[in-house]
């Protein structure tokens, strides 16, 4: 895999012949592995807490699939794995190729995704975000990354879950950004571009942002048109780092959007800390908001809280006229969902 221009270390996927070395923290986990590997007639050698497995031809994936069965997540995280390629000269940096078995399994099983990214077999769909008082007035479009497999689309859930398990989110995040900008230009998408990003995928904001800015300048898109949607806020370990990252982006002219408001316990706190330009209320709250009194009460409280600190509110996942009319009457600034337009390659 190629380096992703500063957006984190790019995980090299082992291929070909070689030896898979496994180091076990307990006798119990080693015994489980031995039992499974021996029953599958896998050629191996063992010593103390180590097992070495000889890999022939394209056998690494099948071995990994076999090892994916017996262990709990905690057990797999405690087992160390390293693949020694037969025709590759080891270097000092290979010490960083030692990783947990769970990460190693995810990396090998993600080969299809690495090949998809390298071959640029992906595209971006666009879904409109409209003014609640006048749905014909489009604020902008959410950019939705999609993989391509022939004539079929690969769901984003498959892409991002695989990327997370293999720890290659930085590479996928960069591809999604580039695709959003290039497809928007090609399809002549107007208005603001709402681009999702997971802060945990950003290792070096200076270089990551430099790549984005260069692509925007090349296509004559002003930073003010770009809104970065912060996703998976519940996985942020250090909010102070997230605040710094958002301030870094905002100082360069980008808008900040806090996504899925209401889905996490810390959402309201994050509004005051991040001071986003927009918040998006989670679609699970919007579903049946016009008939569910609990959802109505909670959603109204979120809208009021955001507006009190000057943050504009986008409600996503609107599918019925009843939901739309309720949101319009209770202060939502913008709305998004199938009721106004499904994601498409052209945004129309």
C-alpha positions as CSV (number, residue, x, y, z in Angstrom):
1,X,0.0,0.0,0.0
2,X,1.2,3.5,-0.8
3,X,1.8,6.1,1.8
4,X,-1.2,8.4,2.3
5,X,0.6,11.7,2.3
6,X,0.9,12.1,6.0
7,X,-2.5,10.8,7.0
8,X,-1.1,8.1,9.3
9,X,1.1,5.1,8.7
10,X,0.0,3.0,5.7
11,X,-0.3,-0.7,6.6
12,X,1.6,-3.0,4.2
13,X,-0.3,-6.1,3.5
14,X,1.9,-9.3,3.6
15,X,1.7,-11.5,0.5
16,X,3.2,-14.7,-0.9
17,X,5.3,-17.4,0.7
18,X,6.7,-17.1,4.2
19,X,6.4,-17.9,7.8
20,X,3.6,-16.6,10.1
21,X,5.0,-16.3,13.7
22,X,2.5,-16.2,16.6
23,X,3.4,-15.5,20.2
24,X,0.8,-16.5,22.8
25,X,0.3,-14.8,26.2
26,X,-1.1,-18.0,27.8
27,X,-0.9,-21.8,27.4
28,X,-4.7,-21.8,27.0
29,X,-4.7,-19.6,23.9
30,X,-1.8,-21.5,22.4
31,X,-3.6,-24.8,23.0
32,X,-6.7,-23.5,21.2
33,X,-4.6,-22.5,18.2
34,X,-2.7,-25.8,18.0
35,X,-5.9,-27.8,18.2
36,X,-7.5,-25.9,15.3
37,X,-4.4,-25.8,13.1
38,X,-3.6,-29.5,13.7
39,X,-7.1,-30.5,12.8
40,X,-6.8,-28.6,9.6
41,X,-3.4,-30.3,8.8
42,X,-1.5,-27.0,8.8
43,X,2.3,-27.5,8.7
44,X,3.8,-25.7,11.8
45,X,6.6,-25.7,14.4
46,X,6.2,-24.8,18.0
47,X,8.6,-23.8,20.8
48,X,7.6,-22.4,24.2
49,X,5.0,-19.7,23.7
50,X,5.6,-19.5,19.9
51,X,4.1,-21.1,16.8
52,X,5.6,-20.8,13.3
53,X,3.3,-21.6,10.4
54,X,4.7,-22.2,6.9
55,X,2.6,-20.4,4.3
56,X,2.5,-21.7,0.8
57,X,1.2,-19.8,-2.3
58,X,-2.0,-17.9,-1.5
59,X,-2.5,-19.8,1.8
60,X,-2.2,-16.8,4.2
61,X,-5.9,-15.8,3.8
62,X,-7.1,-19.3,4.5
63,X,-4.9,-19.5,7.6
64,X,-6.1,-16.1,8.8
65,X,-9.8,-17.2,8.3
66,X,-9.1,-20.3,10.3
67,X,-7.5,-18.3,13.2
68,X,-10.4,-15.9,13.1
69,X,-12.7,-18.5,14.6
70,X,-11.6,-19.7,18.0
71,X,-10.5,-16.5,19.9
72,X,-12.5,-13.8,21.7
73,X,-11.6,-10.2,20.8
74,X,-9.6,-9.9,24.1
75,X,-7.7,-13.1,23.4
76,X,-6.9,-12.1,19.8
77,X,-5.7,-8.7,21.0
78,X,-3.2,-10.4,23.4
79,X,-1.7,-12.7,20.7
80,X,1.2,-11.2,18.7
81,X,1.5,-11.9,14.9
82,X,4.3,-11.3,12.5
83,X,4.6,-12.5,8.9
84,X,8.2,-13.1,7.6
85,X,8.0,-13.0,3.8
86,X,10.3,-15.5,2.1
87,X,11.8,-13.3,-0.6
88,X,11.9,-10.1,1.4
89,X,15.0,-8.9,3.2
90,X,14.1,-7.9,6.8
91,X,14.8,-4.3,7.9
92,X,14.7,-2.5,11.2
93,X,11.3,-1.1,10.5
94,X,9.8,-4.6,10.4
95,X,9.6,-4.4,14.2
96,X,6.6,-2.2,13.6
97,X,5.0,-4.9,11.5
98,X,4.4,-7.0,14.7
99,X,0.8,-6.4,15.7
100,X,-2.0,-8.1,17.5
101,X,-3.6,-11.1,15.9
102,X,-6.9,-9.3,15.7
103,X,-5.3,-6.4,13.8
104,X,-3.3,-8.8,11.6
105,X,-6.5,-10.7,10.7
106,X,-8.3,-7.5,9.8
107,X,-5.3,-6.4,7.7
108,X,-5.2,-9.6,5.6
109,X,-9.0,-9.8,5.2
110,X,-8.9,-6.1,4.1
111,X,-6.9,-6.9,1.0
112,X,-9.9,-6.3,-1.2
113,X,-10.3,-2.8,0.2
114,X,-6.7,-2.0,-0.3
115,X,-7.0,-3.1,-3.9
116,X,-10.2,-1.1,-4.3
117,X,-8.5,2.1,-3.0
118,X,-5.4,1.6,-5.1
119,X,-7.4,1.0,-8.3
120,X,-9.7,4.0,-7.4
121,X,-12.7,1.7,-7.8
122,X,-14.9,4.1,-5.9
123,X,-17.2,7.1,-6.3
124,X,-19.2,9.6,-4.3
125,X,-22.9,10.1,-4.2
126,X,-24.5,13.3,-3.1
127,X,-27.6,13.9,-0.9
128,X,-29.2,17.4,-0.7
129,X,-29.5,19.4,2.5
130,X,-32.3,22.0,2.1
131,X,-33.7,25.0,4.0
132,X,-36.6,23.9,6.2
133,X,-38.7,26.9,5.3
134,X,-38.0,26.5,1.5
135,X,-37.0,23.0,0.4
136,X,-36.2,24.3,-3.1
137,X,-33.3,26.2,-1.6
138,X,-30.4,23.9,-1.3
139,X,-27.7,24.6,1.3
140,X,-25.4,21.9,0.0
141,X,-24.8,18.2,-0.3
142,X,-23.6,15.5,2.0
143,X,-20.8,13.5,0.2
144,X,-21.3,9.8,0.6
145,X,-18.4,7.5,-0.3
146,X,-19.2,4.3,-2.2
147,X,-17.1,1.4,-3.4
148,X,-17.5,0.0,-6.9
149,X,-17.6,-3.7,-7.8
150,X,-18.6,-4.0,-11.4
151,X,-22.1,-2.5,-11.7
152,X,-22.7,-2.9,-8.0
153,X,-22.1,-0.4,-5.1
154,X,-20.3,-1.6,-2.0
155,X,-22.1,-0.3,1.1
156,X,-20.1,2.3,3.1
157,X,-20.6,0.1,6.2
158,X,-18.6,-2.7,4.6
159,X,-15.8,-0.3,3.7
160,X,-15.4,1.6,7.0
161,X,-15.9,-1.5,9.2
162,X,-13.1,-3.3,7.3
163,X,-10.9,-0.2,7.4
164,X,-11.3,0.1,11.1
165,X,-10.5,-3.5,11.8
166,X,-7.4,-3.4,9.6
167,X,-6.4,0.1,11.0
168,X,-6.2,1.6,7.5
169,X,-8.8,4.4,8.1
170,X,-6.3,7.1,7.2
171,X,-5.9,5.8,3.6
172,X,-9.7,5.3,3.2
173,X,-10.4,8.8,4.7
174,X,-8.0,10.4,2.2
175,X,-9.6,8.6,-0.7
176,X,-13.1,9.6,0.4
177,X,-12.0,13.3,0.6
178,X,-10.4,13.2,-2.8
179,X,-13.4,11.4,-4.3
180,X,-15.9,13.9,-2.9
181,X,-14.0,16.9,-4.4
182,X,-13.3,15.3,-7.7
183,X,-16.9,13.9,-8.2
184,X,-18.4,17.3,-7.1
185,X,-16.4,19.1,-9.8
186,X,-17.3,16.4,-12.4
187,X,-21.0,16.5,-11.6
188,X,-21.0,20.3,-11.2
189,X,-22.4,20.1,-7.6
190,X,-23.1,23.5,-6.2
191,X,-23.5,24.8,-2.6
192,X,-21.6,23.5,0.4
193,X,-19.9,20.1,0.5
194,X,-20.4,18.1,3.7
195,X,-17.6,15.6,4.0
196,X,-17.5,13.1,6.8
197,X,-14.2,12.5,8.7
198,X,-13.3,10.5,11.7
199,X,-10.8,12.4,13.9
200,X,-9.2,9.1,14.9
201,X,-8.1,8.7,11.2
202,X,-6.1,12.0,11.3
203,X,-2.6,11.4,12.5
204,X,-1.0,14.5,11.0
205,X,-3.5,17.3,10.4
206,X,-1.0,19.6,8.7
207,X,-0.1,17.1,5.9
208,X,-3.7,15.7,5.6
209,X,-5.1,19.2,5.2
210,X,-2.3,20.2,2.8
211,X,-3.4,17.4,0.5
212,X,-7.1,18.5,0.7
213,X,-6.2,22.2,0.2
214,X,-4.1,21.4,-2.8
215,X,-7.0,19.5,-4.4
216,X,-9.4,22.3,-3.6
217,X,-7.1,24.9,-5.1
218,X,-6.6,22.8,-8.2
219,X,-10.4,22.7,-8.7
220,X,-10.9,26.4,-7.7
221,X,-13.1,25.5,-4.7
222,X,-13.0,27.9,-1.7
223,X,-12.5,26.3,1.8
224,X,-15.7,28.1,2.9
225,X,-17.7,25.7,0.8
226,X,-16.4,22.6,2.7
227,X,-18.0,21.4,5.9
228,X,-16.2,18.6,7.7
229,X,-18.6,16.4,9.6
230,X,-17.1,14.9,12.7
231,X,-18.3,11.3,13.1
232,X,-17.8,8.7,15.9
233,X,-17.4,11.3,18.6
234,X,-18.0,8.6,21.2
235,X,-14.6,7.1,20.3
236,X,-12.6,10.3,21.0
237,X,-10.3,9.7,23.9
238,X,-9.1,13.3,24.3
239,X,-11.6,16.0,23.6
240,X,-8.8,18.7,23.9
241,X,-7.1,17.2,20.9
242,X,-10.4,17.2,18.9
243,X,-10.9,20.9,19.8
244,X,-7.4,21.7,18.6
245,X,-8.0,19.8,15.4
246,X,-11.3,21.6,14.8
247,X,-9.7,25.0,15.5
248,X,-6.9,24.1,13.0
249,X,-9.5,23.4,10.3
250,X,-11.7,26.4,11.1
251,X,-8.7,28.8,11.0
252,X,-8.2,27.8,7.4
253,X,-11.7,28.6,6.4
254,X,-13.5,25.3,6.7
255,X,-16.8,24.8,8.5
256,X,-17.2,22.3,11.3
257,X,-20.2,20.0,11.7
258,X,-21.0,17.9,14.8
259,X,-22.7,14.8,13.4
260,X,-25.3,12.5,15.1
261,X,-26.3,14.9,17.9
262,X,-28.3,12.9,20.4
263,X,-26.6,9.6,19.7
264,X,-23.9,10.0,22.3
265,X,-24.0,10.9,25.9
266,X,-21.5,13.7,25.5
267,X,-23.1,15.4,22.5
268,X,-24.4,18.6,24.3
269,X,-21.0,19.0,26.1
270,X,-19.2,18.8,22.7
271,X,-21.3,21.6,21.3
272,X,-19.9,24.1,23.9
273,X,-16.4,22.7,23.5
274,X,-16.2,22.5,19.7
275,X,-18.4,25.4,18.9
276,X,-19.4,23.9,15.5
277,X,-21.0,25.9,12.7
278,X,-23.7,23.2,12.3
279,X,-25.0,20.2,14.3
280,X,-26.8,17.3,12.7
281,X,-29.5,15.6,14.8
282,X,-29.3,11.8,14.6
283,X,-31.8,10.2,12.2
284,X,-33.0,7.7,14.9
285,X,-34.4,10.6,16.8
286,X,-36.0,12.1,13.7
287,X,-37.8,8.8,12.8
288,X,-41.5,9.3,13.9
289,X,-40.7,12.5,15.8
290,X,-44.1,13.7,14.9
291,X,-45.9,10.8,16.6
292,X,-43.4,9.8,19.4
293,X,-43.7,12.2,22.4
294,X,-40.4,11.1,23.9
295,X,-38.5,11.7,20.7
296,X,-40.3,15.0,20.2
297,X,-39.4,16.3,23.6
298,X,-35.8,15.3,23.3
299,X,-35.4,16.6,19.8
300,X,-36.9,19.9,20.7
301,X,-34.5,20.2,23.7
302,X,-31.5,19.6,21.4
303,X,-32.7,22.1,18.8
304,X,-33.2,24.7,21.5
305,X,-29.8,24.0,23.1
306,X,-28.0,24.4,19.8
307,X,-29.8,27.6,18.9
308,X,-29.1,29.1,22.3
309,X,-25.4,29.0,21.5
310,X,-25.8,30.2,17.9
311,X,-25.3,26.8,16.1
312,X,-27.5,26.0,13.1
313,X,-29.4,22.7,13.2
314,X,-29.7,20.1,10.4
315,X,-32.1,17.2,10.9
316,X,-31.2,14.2,8.9
317,X,-33.2,11.1,7.9
318,X,-36.4,12.8,7.2
319,X,-38.7,10.4,5.3
320,X,-42.3,11.6,5.8
321,X,-44.2,14.9,5.4
322,X,-45.3,14.5,9.1
323,X,-41.6,14.5,10.3
324,X,-40.8,17.4,8.0
325,X,-43.7,19.6,9.2
326,X,-42.9,18.9,12.8
327,X,-39.2,19.9,12.3
328,X,-40.2,23.0,10.4
329,X,-42.6,24.1,13.2
330,X,-40.1,23.4,16.0
331,X,-37.1,25.3,14.8
332,X,-34.9,23.1,12.5
333,X,-32.9,25.3,10.2
334,X,-32.2,22.6,7.5
335,X,-33.5,19.1,6.7
336,X,-32.1,16.1,4.9
337,X,-33.5,12.8,3.9
338,X,-35.3,10.6,1.4
339,X,-38.3,12.9,1.5
340,X,-36.2,15.6,-0.2
341,X,-33.9,13.5,-2.3
342,X,-32.0,10.2,-2.3
343,X,-28.2,10.0,-2.7
344,X,-27.2,10.1,-6.3
345,X,-24.1,10.6,-8.5
346,X,-25.4,14.0,-9.6
347,X,-27.1,15.2,-6.5
348,X,-30.4,15.5,-8.4
